Amino acid sequence: MLSGIGGVLLLSVLAGLSGVALQLAQPALWPAWVDVALLGAAFLTAWPFLRGGRARWACALWAAALLMAGAASTSERARERLAERLPAALEGQELLVQGRVRGLPQAGPEGQMLGFEVEQAWRLDAAAWARGRAEPAEALGLPTLIRLSWPEPAAAADPMGSGRAVPRAGEAWRLPVRLRQPHGLVNPGGFDAELWLFEQGIGAVGTVRGTLPGQAVRLGGPRPWPPLEWLDHLRQRWRDHILLSSPSPQAAGLLAALAVGDQGAIGERDWDLYRRTGVAHLVSISGSHITLFAALAIVLVGRAWRASPALSLRVPAPVAGRWGGLGLATLYALLAGWGVPAQRTVWMLGGAVLLRSLGAPWPGWALCAAAAAGTVAVDPWALLQPGFWLSFLAVLMLLGMEDGSPAAEEDAEGVSRSAWRGLWQALRIQLLITLGLAPLSLVLFGQVSLVGLPANLLAVPWVTWVVTPLALLGTLWPPLWQLAVWAIVPLQAWLQWLGGWPLAAWSGPSAGVGPVVLAVLGGFVLSLPLPWRARACAVLLWLPLLLAPVSRPAPGRFELLAADVGQGSAVLIRTAHHLLIHDAGPRYGSDNDAGRKVLVPLLQTLSERQVDELALSHRDTDHVGGAQAVIDALPVARLRASLVPGHPLLAQVTDTRLCLAGQQWSWDGVDFRVLHPFHVARPDEASNTQSCVIQVRDAQGHSALLTGDIELAQEAALVQRWGDSLHSEVLVVPHHGSHTSSGEAFLAAVAPRVAVMQLGYRNRFGHPHPEIWDRYIQDGIDVVRTDHCGAWLWDGDGASCTRNVRRHYWQWMPEKPVPVAGAVVASPLQVGERE
């Protein structure tokens, strides 16, 4: 009977998840009437099963009904969430919003980043704003949740008399803002920021405009209800105490992440180190971290419960251990901010504990299936998050280990009579999970740490038994945080040493579904209670993923990829065996740039092991901001740059050459020629005028011209010196479409078929300039904008926009969409609207 129920449960879960996955795969939402039809059909199809039919055909109809219901319900929820987005007509308008700070604000050199729950909103009176006053003129309906950047919070007013103007979680504020729709960078293998914003329910992002005193006003503190406001307020106080009292920013960031779940306190360089050494699962309070915490709590609570004969007679120790561990894990998740990954993990663990306590003789995979169904019912888009799969597989591995069965669990609690036994058990669990999750980590993050095992041998017990307890207990007695900081110092030194190894991390090529499934299956088998020989054989299932072929251009051909880096430039030229990067994108903040955020993950996705040449057109930060991150991440064989002598980047690569006209070389049958500058840059010269211009031409005559930020005078000099030889099929538009470039004579000489503009969405410079845009249109040149297209890939035979290749309904798309993948480019009439 129970086994039959377990089979129906598994069938139901798989059907429901398949329906959700079907809807998530849609590039655009289907019409509303389709949802109604699917729900009606689901009810009719499920009726035989609901009436008590248990025949195979009734169960099959039941599964079909759940599939349709899962797809339709997810579609309706997505429709409601998309309706919450900011209307395009309100982008860039001066608005006034009133509401509360949600979550923990993040401080940085550029100001504050904070979530804001909107209660009321108005359009600002233009005349009053011009006089330095923020006065409402018209009531508006805005998205409930927005994300704001506040460059100057010190300019706020505080009638409540707190003596400060820095926003805190749960507080009520009235703020003048300028908003835009959720929009992120879109690159192959890159982080999907628009999916993250969509899942968080954020309908707009923008900037606080309170640059004058009195325009941004604090209205009150957190309310006594709901309690999460006070909890977040308290978490921010703890976080600020940690960050301000610690002399080590590295240790303070890690401590804040472990104590209150503020991962934003960890710098990008530190994240790179943790990922490279394979200990990021311990640093971030994510699914795998909470799962490990729950597993250890189950053992400890069970052992403590067994010490009391009276308690053991009332409730068996294994049952108490499971529920106690779940309770502690829930408290930990609340302390960590109750984010989406933490919620998913608690639902999964709760479902597994409940079904185990009911005595249902279902195997571990059935328990995990039920927990996963509950998780997806709460958050359908969890299926698209790496944390869901890592948490799900980690729980499945724990249940599949010999310690996961009830008998083994009791044995573990009965035999573990010493701290050393418990420590060994914790290490064994973590080592098996680390190995088992390695293939999935490679697929999801593009790299796997090769020093993860030695790093975790110290990090797992040290973080679990020393740093984390001190971090949590410090919320009760703050002096313990100083002990935690001292404990972090040797851990950081160990990780720095391991992370400095040349082969500390390995990235592999992207592969199809088959190799991925085999590799994940091999990782799971590795964690099962099987003989070590059988586990070792499971590693062979990783080979199709590890040995997946790398796609490269044929000899005599090249491939151009204009990365989506925002307001900046970065272009990859790949030949059969070589790679050139022309410019490295902008710097986004003091610890964040296009190299770290875009180029390094992109190179990992393309399975590039070395940069054969890094060409930096000139010294402006929107072109060289990511260079250092690229040099730190991969070997750079040669640096060619138009930089003034003494520039710091010139000392970073052994083979460094100044960029000068007339230089040329060939790779794999593809010719490269430098056309500009004509002399060595002088410190007193404008940087744009010395831009390094490179022309690429393959054996079939396909060509591209990479221009940097040359201006009209340099364009005229190029035409005079090189004449018709400037002709190129693809032109990377000079200076992002500024009115200081793209002269008529220059365009006539180049005569491009396609012009690529690398732009930031609604950038503050107003690029492209309307006059320049019209010039390209009138000349009949097809134009590609990276803010509309995402990264643009061209190989001479065709082109594609990344937004089309990985198109989904939650992604931003222009009102007149970019053509579907396979079209050569976007025509001017299709993406010609101006910002």
Secondary structure, DSSP 8 states (H G I E B T S, - for coil): -HHHHHHHHHHHHHHHHHHHHHHHT-SS---HHHHHHHHHHHHHHHHHHHTT--SHHHHHHHHHHHHHHHHHHHHHHHHHHHHTS--GGGTT-EEEEEEEEEEEEEEETTEEEEEEEEEEEEEE-HHHHHTT---EEEE----SEEEEEES-GGG-B-TT--S-----TT-EEEEEEEEE-------TT---HHHHHHHTT--EEEEE---STTSSEEEE---SSSHHHHHHHHHHHHHHHHHHH-S-HHHHHHHHHHHH--GGGS-HHHHHHHHHTT-HHHHS-SHHHHHHHHHHHHHHHHHHHHT-HHHHHHS-HHHHHHHHHHHHHHHHHHHTT--HHHHHHHHHHHHHHHHHHTT----HHHHHHHHHHHHHHH-GGGGG-HHHHHHHHHHHHHHHSGGGSHHHHHHHHHH--SHHHHHHHHHHHHHHHHHHHHHHHHHHHS-EESSHHHHHHHHHHHIIIIIHHHHHHTTTSTHHHHHHHHHHHHHHHHHHHHHTSTTSEE------HHHHHHHHHHHHHHHSS--HHHHHHHGGGGHHHHT-------TT--EEEE---SSS--EEEE-SS-EEEE----EEETTEEHIIIIIHHHHHHTT---BSEEEE--S-HHHHTTHHHHHHHS-BS-EEE---TT-GGGGS-SSEEE--TT-EEEETTEEEEEEE-SS---TTS-GGGG--EEEEE-TTS-EEEE-TT--HHHHHHHHHHHGGGG--SEEE-GGGG-TTS--HHHHHHH--SEEEE---TT-TT--S-HHHHHHHHHTT-EEEEHHHH-SEEE-SS-EEEHHHHT--TTS---SS----TTSSS--HHHH----
